[in-house]
Amino acid sequence: QKGTQRYKRVSDRFWFAFLFWMFLTYPLMSIITIKGLHCRTIAGRNLLVIDLTMDCPYEDQSSEVFLWAVVTTALFPLGIPLFFYVILTWAGVPALARIKEEEA
């Protein structure tokens, strides 16, 4: 039941595990995502560096690869820090930090 002590304990554990997992996976997921947009010209062809059998997604911006690269870039390298900022602000961390700074 929502509002019970057990619910709060389970909810706290979930959020701790979820945020910790996001914190750990963020660098790797961001690197992989950004590599989906990294292209290089080789032998006169613009190729995707992580898969040299594929043309650069910039060549066909209506392709699924380009769309996937843009969506995952918004989701991981940009979305996760924004999510952390929103969660920390919602939890009152900036206000708590100001109070601690004033007391120091």
Order of alpha helices (4+ residues) and beta strands (2+ residues): alpha-beta-beta-beta-alpha-alpha-alpha
